[in-house]
Amino acid sequence: MKRPPIPRKGIYEYYWQFASERQRAFERRVSGAPWPWTDDPILQEFKFCNVFRAADRVSQYMIRDVCYHSEGCSPEDRLFQIVAFRTFSKIDTWRSLREILGHYPTLDDLESGGFTKALDESKQRNGGLYTGAFILCATDAYGQGLKHLNHVELFRHMFLIDGLGEEILKAQSLREVYESLHRYPLMGDFMSYQVSIDLNYSDLINFSENEFTQAGPGALRGIKKCFEDLGDYTPTDVILWMVEHQKQELERLGLPFGGLWGRPLHAIDCQGLFCETDKYCRQAAPELASARKRIKARFSATPEPIQLFFPPKWGINDKLPSDGVFGGTASLSEQAVLF
């Protein structure tokens, strides 16, 4: 029998307290309540991702306008679009690509060079193609001098040379999707996992998000803070333990939590919560040793509202507010933070 991890008293509880209060703030925001949506001064001042990854701004845009857009495209085109969108993770980049091309990017555009030219023009328009949300692998894996040109070569390698789209469509598990992505240059552990989850939002594949998980650097820092000793558990084991025990732990601590319109936390969410708990502890428990000492981003209001939409296969869209829209006085930033 494996030795269980030992929680760090007073810090481990922050994980569940953050999940409860951050989600309550999100729910108040959606209901139209005025700011502040929380009494927690740390949540009021600093930017934090949503408890549920799919509720963040960039993921919301991707689900609605990349995974489930109505423009006629082949399944392989859609897979390419999802991988490309997450690589840049910048809404302005995607919007300008569509405007320049006159349609959603396709594999024909990738093969003809039209996609590359559109990226070049988008870079000139917007001053940059990438968000700072992910730390990407080394940029010269394909011998190109610019990051985006290396990524174009990566996409060509994946979809035009290797036929990755067909391989993903035949995958039998989320781990298999991850492993198919992970074998490529520029696709590190965490990026491969994030893209696997994005692909799984679509109606092209359908696996349990609890089947497989991969802790990112922020989650590893959060796990280290929340536990004195992991015992015989790996970081993956710890994340899945949180998934399995969420109900009893929230009830034990007397914390309200209704999930995402009834959808409980899944591994991708619990993984992300460790990252956000790491950030939260920089203010709440600064005495804990960490490679990062402060939260860099503060909350600031932006005017663009959000059109909520989740993968239809989850069965929660009919539970959303009647118009599915919230925002106006404040909303998410491009980094998919606060709301």
Number of C-alpha atoms within 10 A of each C-alpha: 4 7 10 14 18 13 17 15 11 10 21 20 16 19 24 22 19 20 25 19 20 24 21 19 23 18 18 16 20 19 13 14 11 10 12 14 19 17 10 13 9 16 20 18 14 18 24 27 20 24 27 21 21 24 23 24 26 22 21 21 21 26 24 17 17 23 22 18 13 9 10 10 15 11 14 19 18 24 26 22 23 22 20 18 20 23 21 21 25 21 21 18 24 24 13 18 23 16 13 18 16 9 11 22 22 19 22 12 15 20 15 10 12 17 22 19 16 20 22 16 16 22 17 11 13 11 10 16 21 20 17 11 13 15 11 16 14 13 17 16 16 18 11 14 11 11 18 21 18 20 22 20 18 20 22 18 16 17 21 16 10 12 13 21 17 13 14 22 14 13 16 12 16 24 18 16 25 25 15 17 23 19 12 15 17 21 19 16 17 19 22 22 25 20 22 26 22 21 25 19 25 22 13 15 17 15 16 12 18 16 12 18 25 21 25 19 13 19 23 18 21 27 27 21 23 25 17 15 16 18 12 13 15 12 19 15 15 20 26 21 16 19 19 15 10 18 15 11 14 17 11 9 11 11 15 15 20 14 16 18 13 11 12 15 24 22 24 24 21 26 29 23 28 30 23 23 28 29 24 23 23 17 14 14 15 13 10 13 12 15 6 13 14 13 16 9 12 14 18 15 14 14 12 14 16 21 15 21 22 20 18 14 11 9 12 15 16 11 11 16 12 8 8 14 16 19 18 13 13 20 22 26 19 17 20 22 21 26 26
